[in-house]
Amino acid sequence: MFKIKFLPHNIEVKGSSEETIIDIAMKYGIHINASCGGAGVCNKCKVFIEEGKVKGELIEEKFYKACATFPLSDLIVRIPVESDIDRKALFKKTTKKKATFISKKIEELPESPYEKLYLKLSSPTIEENFSDWTRIKIALEKEGIFNPEINIGLLKKLPYILREKDFEVTLSLYHDPRKDRYYLVNIESGDTTSSNLGVAIDLGTTTLQIELVDLNSGKTLSLTSDYNPQISYGEDVISRIEFAKKRDGLKILSQKVREKITILIEELLKAVQKDFNSVNLISIAGNTVMSHLFLEFEPKYLREYPYTPVATEFPLTFAADLNLPFGDGTVVQVAPCKASYVGGDIIAGIVASGIVDEDPLTLFIDLGTNGEIVLGNKDFLMCASCSAGPAFEGGGIKNGIRATSGAIEVVNIDPFTLEPMILTVNKKPPKGICGSGIISLLANLFKIGLIDKAGRFVKNIKHPRVREGEDGWEYVVVWKEDSATGEDIVFTENDIENVMRAKAAMFAGYQILLESVGLSFEDIERVYLAGTFGNYIDLDEAITIGLLPDIPRKKFFFLGNTSLEGAKLALLYKNTLLKMEKVANMMMNIELSVYPNYMEYYMAALFLPHTNENLFPTVKNLSEERK
Amino acid sequence: MFKIKFLPHNIEVKGSSEETIIDIAMKYGIHINASCGGAGVCNKCKVFIEEGKVKGELIEEKFYKACATFPLSDLIVRIPVESDIDRKALFKKTTKKKATFISKKIEELPESPYEKLYLKLSSPTIEENFSDWTRIKIALEKEGIFNPEINIGLLKKLPYILREKDFEVTLSLYHDPRKDRYYLVNIESGDTTSSNLGVAIDLGTTTLQIELVDLNSGKTLSLTSDYNPQISYGEDVISRIEFAKKRDGLKILSQKVREKITILIEELLKAVQKDFNSVNLISIAGNTVMSHLFLEFEPKYLREYPYTPVATEFPLTFAADLNLPFGDGTVVQVAPCKASYVGGDIIAGIVASGIVDEDPLTLFIDLGTNGEIVLGNKDFLMCASCSAGPAFEGGGIKNGIRATSGAIEVVNIDPFTLEPMILTVNKKPPKGICGSGIISLLANLFKIGLIDKAGRFVKNIKHPRVREGEDGWEYVVVWKEDSATGEDIVFTENDIENVMRAKAAMFAGYQILLESVGLSFEDIERVYLAGTFGNYIDLDEAITIGLLPDIPRKKFFFLGNTSLEGAKLALLYKNTLLKMEKVANMMMNIELSVYPNYMEYYMAALFLPHTNENLFPTVKNLSEERK
């Protein structure tokens, strides 16, 4: 790490040779004008390297593009006056914490429910000429495995495989912890115990995250993600449920996602020179609608009053039953759901987070199309689903997009020049604004006083970026010259209203959950932020807009994709699926809409940060300081 | 019933208007010459009706064909001198007993493992909006059924079926007694409990016997039988195992028998206006090779030393897994086997016979291609398979045929004229000799002294029917003029040798089984004769040739097709399959060939009835009487 001193602010921070100067500046809240999101095309982010060595793109002598320049030694960097920022706007961001306990668990010796057992069976003799299957059962009894299940298909193969290498075989056993029952699912000749792969899948409405895992070592071999191809048939769960009502609609949705999963797994396998037959266990966690669509279960009643799933616990299923092209013995386990709007992703997340094993009262928040929240600890779990809508995924936002390449994910606005500093996903020219960018924008507009508590633009400000557009007042984030779309990228009052509705739904949800057990925000010992989205949001900004409660920052933890982590735990530890079912059973689901206070809390939260400023002491201070 | 007096013997017997006069005569051992087996073409069986009314075919005034004439009143029937018999040859036949305990059992209230349960479920409410599957599980818990299994396919259907008739449904539950586990295998809207059919199948090497059963009442609705179509690929199990080694051989054998079963069940269903979907449970019992071929299990190792089956217990299987065109929830249960040569037919038979529940020491004999024998009672069971060969099914016999239409099944030979009286299956012109006819012939030839103890023709007899043919000495049973084949039907010294080998194998088997537990023939309290073949053989004739032990006739019982009865019990009573597995486990299998005494006993039994005449006191007396 090098020491980087930014002038004229005289702030010294740390940075590595793998971060660009703009990344380092953004990390510490130091503003440098930037319009192209780091794509290196707008030339607005030029900085003067007063001392030190860099590797980067020179614009003119000693002036470098901050978005394309990396430190090679300690540096003194002067931000030219046109990129200057106000010191008041500076604040140290909470260091994002990635909770470590999950990875710790996975570093324990895995004990997968899919176990391979190499056995040298005795050859038949006239005295011991029992059947092949009996021979195996006797051998398994010696290993402490009694009454394993087998199907007729595998029985057919037994005599050939047993005799291929003189009764030396590897048995693949799947243990279903919910029934405490062993299934003999495959048999191979010789010793194949060294090859035992599993796949963990977070089946998101928008994104599929897939991890290829070695079930012997617990190590992740490769991982990938891609869009859920069902997006073409509807952006959110509701439009997919609608599509499923069409002729063959359900079948199509189910096929599409299975096909995509297959393709992604194939890619992961190729990367480690393996084929479909080496995948033994697939573990999936998704929300209730996604789980239904994956299994080709009718999703209609999830949405119709009184919102009943087909099933919330899913029996042992083989890949072949789902027309997935894996081996006959490949097992697919789907994380149990709680209710129509509290799915396997949340259950998996709760198990992965460890809340259910620990004392501290924890508020678990998974921000997605629906914001799911869970409150509890090892003694109780309350959950609710907030109809937050898709604003945090870019839905209902004029230039909102999902967090793809070119999506604006971080924004800083200079309080005096009102010029933005933006960073985009993969540093591509900006296409639109994604969830974290939206929070960032709203927080910035509010902090620098461009909008008021009600989310309305302060119209007496004369600045080309603040204007009345065709959809009402708006802030121009990127001029069309710098955008990938050739159009201005704007953030409108309508957009703000939508974001505020979403965050108000979340906040009212926290309040009802707490109230239902007679607790308040002060009682919360930890806030766990789940979902990949959670990893990109800025804690203070999210608190500033009232999306997260204003409690000490040290209580917040970013967990990453807990749904995927949970799916992975179910690959690696025998009792995970059972634990998930216990969590689902233990959890009390609160239907927010039936709580009379809910609407009142929601209305009160439709302000920045909230009608009751006392709920947001640090934001209140900030506002007062600004004044 | 009418009184029928036969002259000149002055023997009065009973007969009904549904029996021909020749049938009645045969039943009581009264000889009437008959060459066409009852087909009504040879005109040799003419009788003079002295008194009474008959319905039948008149040859000349008052002379009727005995094979085509039925009594309409009490009769006095004179057998003309050309059809006379010797009084000495007369003996009262043991009345064939059909053991009654099996049917008694089935008349008990059935409690099928496949149970239909009509439930009016509560409709979902916002307070009780648990999943469809959970709703069903809760309802089942109230019925005392916990943790039922379900598969993904049925789950898919749940939401539609539940809502078809407002949550009134009929659940189909299969209870596997071996695991004490319920499987929810089907669900229908409304109340369909009244329709619950099962099919019992005796999967024989030669014949398939199929019974359609109402699982609610236990009543047989219809039954049928046909050849096992695998016959085209090999007459016996060994040739089928050989055929299975060919490319696709196993697949073909498996497909053929499944197809045939499907066709036969379809016929049975048509007769009661039902379709495939109404069949819920199929219960099959067959020998180990037949069970393997049905399930498409490799049969090769059944025959290769040390004779190991693929499996002897078969897991719960669905019809769909076997490509059988029944409903998705149709369960197929296959009776467990003991070993390569002691199959599910015997296990099913032992359970059906009740031996395993009772005290008396019983010798259970199933005469088929292989003669299987079991000795025991509720405390122990010993079994053995005698390589009797196919002689009793007409195999290895020059004019031997299976018991089809036109097969000679009963024979009587006049000791003076040496003319035969024969009856054929279905009274069709004679085509050949089947098992019971073979025993009958051999016993008759021996009784009247045409052959000696060694089974050789007494060559000093001059009679056109006793001659030296192309295969050595033989007895002409039917002249070509009377046969359906246009050839003489003969019984040769070679044939006799083959039959003697077969019966010797059986007898030596009884001896070894008894010896292995330190018992002798006197200790046997019951002899149970199983198999449809058993129903047609004449007890005294079978004892005369030494096929059955010479013990009091009242100890013998004909049980009929116990394999089919066992399969049926498994349809109707929950614990049958478990009981079968217990029987299979309890049974000790004796490999006769490894017993040093076996060969000695076998050699000693290669005489009529046996080298040791003291083992056959009643036959000895008969011989002495003859002398």
Contacts between the chains, C-beta under 8 A, distances in Angstrom:
chain1	res1	chain2	res2	distance
A	124	B	306	5.0
A	124	B	308	4.6
A	125	B	306	5.6
A	126	B	305	7.1
A	126	B	306	4.3
A	126	B	307	7.6
A	126	B	591	6.6
A	126	B	594	7.0
A	129	B	306	4.2
A	129	B	307	5.3
A	129	B	308	5.1
A	129	B	339	7.0
A	129	B	340	7.4
A	130	B	308	7.1
A	130	B	312	7.2
A	130	B	339	7.9
A	131	B	308	6.1
A	131	B	309	4.1
A	131	B	310	6.1
A	131	B	311	4.9
A	131	B	312	4.5
A	131	B	313	7.9
A	132	B	301	7.8
A	132	B	308	6.2
A	132	B	309	7.3
A	132	B	310	5.2
A	132	B	311	6.7
A	133	B	310	6.6
A	133	B	311	3.9
A	133	B	312	7.5
A	133	B	313	7.2
A	134	B	311	7.4
A	134	B	312	6.4
A	134	B	313	7.7
A	135	B	308	7.8
A	147	B	179	7.4
A	149	B	315	6.9
A	150	B	315	5.6
A	151	B	315	6.2
A	151	B	317	7.9
A	151	B	321	7.6
A	152	B	295	6.2
A	152	B	314	7.3
A	152	B	315	6.4
A	152	B	317	5.0
A	152	B	321	5.6
A	152	B	322	7.6
A	153	B	321	7.4
A	155	B	295	7.5
A	155	B	297	6.5
A	155	B	310	6.0
A	155	B	311	5.3
A	155	B	314	7.7
A	155	B	315	7.4
A	156	B	295	7.4
A	156	B	296	6.0
A	156	B	297	5.9
A	156	B	298	7.5
A	156	B	310	7.5
A	158	B	310	5.5
A	158	B	311	7.4
A	159	B	297	7.5
A	159	B	298	4.5
A	159	B	300	7.4
A	159	B	301	5.6
A	159	B	308	7.9
A	159	B	310	5.1
A	160	B	298	6.7
A	163	B	301	8.0
A	179	B	147	7.4
A	295	B	152	6.2
A	295	B	155	7.5
A	295	B	156	7.4
A	296	B	156	6.0
A	297	B	155	6.5
A	297	B	156	5.9
A	297	B	159	7.5
A	298	B	156	7.5
A	298	B	159	4.5
A	298	B	160	6.7
A	300	B	159	7.4
A	301	B	132	7.8
A	301	B	159	5.6
A	305	B	126	7.1
A	306	B	124	5.0
A	306	B	125	5.6
A	306	B	126	4.2
A	306	B	129	4.2
A	307	B	126	7.6
A	307	B	129	5.3
A	308	B	124	4.6
A	308	B	129	5.1
A	308	B	130	7.1
A	308	B	131	6.1
A	308	B	132	6.2
A	308	B	135	7.8
A	308	B	159	7.9
A	309	B	131	4.1
A	309	B	132	7.3
A	310	B	131	6.1
A	310	B	132	5.2
A	310	B	133	6.6
A	310	B	155	6.0
A	310	B	156	7.5
A	310	B	158	5.5
A	310	B	159	5.1
A	311	B	131	4.9
A	311	B	132	6.7
A	311	B	133	3.9
A	311	B	134	7.4
A	311	B	155	5.3
A	311	B	158	7.4
A	312	B	130	7.3
A	312	B	131	4.5
A	312	B	133	7.5
A	312	B	134	6.4
A	313	B	131	7.9
A	313	B	133	7.2
A	313	B	134	7.7
A	314	B	152	7.3
A	314	B	155	7.7
A	315	B	149	6.9
A	315	B	150	5.7
A	315	B	151	6.2
A	315	B	152	6.4
A	315	B	155	7.4
A	317	B	151	7.9
A	317	B	152	5.0
A	321	B	151	7.6
A	321	B	152	5.6
A	321	B	153	7.4
A	322	B	152	7.5
A	339	B	129	7.0
A	339	B	130	8.0
A	340	B	129	7.4
A	591	B	126	6.6
A	594	B	126	7.0
